[in-house]
């Protein structure tokens, strides 16, 4: 390319220079930096971690402890002379509405 009288190029000269210009090759480490190797999803499950704040962990541990210490549900004991085979569902349900202004109820 011949030296120019001034440092500015016309549009035609710029187009010619851009057509001749070749981009340098990208370094091999660039692809590894942009697209790191990823493990399969099933393998990522075994190495996954979840960050939990300490106060939330303490509350969860307390709830588990309270649930473990709480007595289990009480089992209904049938009355003498009545076993589970004799129990029958209600034939007709008649709900009774009790209003808040009805104090005795």
Secondary structure, DSSP 8 states (H G I E B T S, - for coil): ----SSS---HHHHHHHHHH-------HHHHHHHS-----HHHHHHH------HHHHHHHHHHHHHHHHS---------TT--GGG----S--------TT-TT-
